[in-house]
């Protein structure tokens, strides 16, 4: 039927013109997941089956070489995303577990493969070594499923990804050794050349790429297209350098993901673009190319082909299950986590094909082994997809119940916009510290003064806010622009905070003080100071000179008694989220009491973040901090409003010192949430009263004093009258 339709349209097969080839593949990418979703079959299987149908071993509609470029790019993209989406803190913590799983998933298949090939299939030593190493390798075909289910930060996934790199690197090194031995070049010069080239390659990617990336993102701040092209170029450059070093390009792509991990926040528009292009184009092309390799007709070529295909497939799955099982026993994982590890590590595709084709072309293995490997690829990819899908759903449910318990209450961000050119960094900051899964939008606010030109100013502000909406849409974030007409900016912000139930206000740092501000000694300017006096929610005053994703360390400066403020847990939660999104390590400068409170918070919140403490009993000494802070560090200073528990007179001079000592650094000043007398609830306990601003307590005391004096004056007057 298919051929008749093609003849009717007078089209020769296989297709040669890139236009119909690309059009057909795009329709497959669109329709295959939609159709198979109704039968609860993973979309990955649909793309592989579609590749089987249109490939050289199906209806020969498209030659495999026609989409080879996109297929290879898709494999590199999978490995790159695996490195990019890793939680680096968890990865460092579990690197030893990844090494253990990598050892299991390499040596167990290697040992069982040796037994099978030597004593059952009776292959020679070279063929045995090649096929056994093929059992050890695997491809993260099902990783997009884990990412889509939101379990890619679970330790089971992290261990599986880390183990993949270890075992694939070891297998590809064995392949290089086999190739060298077969061609007679396995000598001292070979080992020396391989060791030097791999060392140079690793240093260039892991140390050179982050340096170049920070420089590029600082110099090219606004060209979002250039950011994406730059990242893509580094991925393929790393793959090319890996091949020059003597290993497969997938190793380079994964290392590129690790190297750029800290420069691409997970909530950023750039991350959204990277994932979108990969999931929409590159990865589906790779899965279709995998299906085009499969030839089911090999099963009809006699019993030997069936025996070899069945033996290879059964041993590949058994050895990977045993590796996951022993990993579960050693580290006490749940059966669901074991199944996720098995599902991710059981698929054999790209590296397997590379190993077998090289062995076939060199005459080490025969056609039956090659055909059996093709069947192995089909079966293991299907098993991997089904197991990962089922176990991943169960693990996602467990993960939802184990999310870190941060401070409760509704969370809403308000960003008053005065300077449109400083709007995007403030939006990025809000999206980075916003709780994942929080449906509340971010509210950019424009306050227009109530005068004769108010209508024109509203129209101009709406045009200005279009840029903010476009920027938020690039990261699929919820944004709701708010415009207020009021007597002055401070009143507009204060009323918006109350009406919208705002919890956090983000302001841009203002250094342009008027003459009146300088005479009366205000800190930032009349508007900012008035906001601090009228808004008692959390206030962040930000001065950003470079993108937050270029941050190396987050220097957190905490005053004495900071842990007693009402907003302590809330702003610590934000600092943890900011550090994780920026890939930064926290260096906290504080006293011993505050350090204990921070450690207790991190423990109770189950927050996974790298943090170190430096004693700073006298926060006025900024020279101590300035010596250890670099230009790539973010400075976060927790300040306090006058009259609050942690307020000290020296805090009023901090903004001037920040400008003097850290002019080129990104700076955030945090004024924690307070509780006013109007917000106090009846029947407060003593510990609640201690959290009220001291100034409000003094006012209440003065009122009580005056009331008592008034009563005594009345009593004295009555006695005199009598």
Number of C-alpha atoms within 10 A of each C-alpha: 6 9 14 9 10 13 12 9 9 9 12 11 14 17 15 14 9 11 9 12 17 13 11 15 21 15 10 19 22 14 15 19 18 14 13 16 13 9 8 11 17 21 21 25 24 24 27 25 21 21 27 24 19 22 25 19 19 18 14 17 21 23 19 22 13 17 19 14 14 19 24 18 22 22 28 26 27 27 27 29 23 25 25 27 21 22 24 23 16 17 21 13 14 17 17 14 22 26 19 21 28 25 18 23 32 28 19 21 27 24 16 18 25 23 15 19 22 16 10 11 14 12 17 12 12 15 23 22 20 24 26 27 27 28 31 31 31 29 25 24 28 27 25 20 22 24 17 11 17 16 23 22 18 18 21 28 27 27 24 27 27 25 27 27 23 21 23 26 17 19 26 22 16 16 22 19 17 21 16 14 13 15 10 9 14 15 10 9 10 13 13 10 12 18 13 11 17 18 11 12 19 19 11 14 25 18 11 13 21 20 14 11 21 20 12 15 21 15 11 13 12 12 9 15 10 14 18 15 12 14 19 15 12 20 28 20 17 27 25 17 24 23 17 15 21 17 24 21 23 30 24 29 32 25 25 29 28 24 21 25 25 26 25 24 25 22 20 22 20 19 19 16 17 19 18 12 12 21 17 13 17 21 25 25 28 28 26 29 31 28 28 25 22 27 18 15 11 18 19 10 11 10 10 14 19 18 15 23 22 17 17 24 22 14 18 26 23 18 25 26 22 17 24 27 20 18 24 20 12 11 10 11 17 13 15 20 23 24 24 29 32 28 34 29 32 35 28 29 25 21 19 25 18 15 20 25 16 16 23 16 10 13 12 20 21 14 12 19 20 20 24 25 26 25 24 27 25 24 18 23 28 23 19 28 25 20 20 29 22 15 20 27 19 15 24 17 12 13 15 11 8 10 11 14 11 18 15 8 8 10 18 21 25 27 23 23 20 16 10 12 10 16 21 16 18 22 21 20 20 22 23 23 20 22 16 10 6 11 12 16 17 23 23 22 21 24 25 21 18 14 11 8 10 15 13 10 17 18 10 11 18 14 10 17 21 11 15 18 16 12 19 20 13 15 18 13 17 15 18 15 17 18 18 19 18 17 13 14 20 21 19 21 24 18 15 20 20 12 9 13 15 19 19 24 24 22 22 22 19 17 13 10 16 12 10 11 16 14 9 9 13 17 18 21 19 19 18 19 15 16 19 19 13 14 21 21 20 22 23 25 21 21 23 19 14 21 22 27 25 25 24 21 22 26 25 19 21 23 23 19 17 23 21 16 20 20 19 20 21 19 22 17 20 17 18 22 20 23 26 24 24 27 28 27 20 23 19 21 24 24 21 15 12 19 19 12 17 19 13 12 18 19 11 11 16 14 17 17 19 19 17 12 17 15 12 20 14 13 21 15 11 16 11 13 17 12 9 9 17 16 14 19 24 26 24 21 24 20 23 24 20 17 16 20 22 21 19 16 10 10 19 17 11 18 17 13 16 19 14 10 14 19 13 17 21 21 25 23 22 20 22 25 21 20 19 16 14 7 9 12 10 6 7 9 9 8 8 13 15 14 18 21 23 17 15 16 17 12 12 13 12 12 12 12 11 12 12 11 12 12 11 12 12 11 12 11 11 10 9 8 7 5
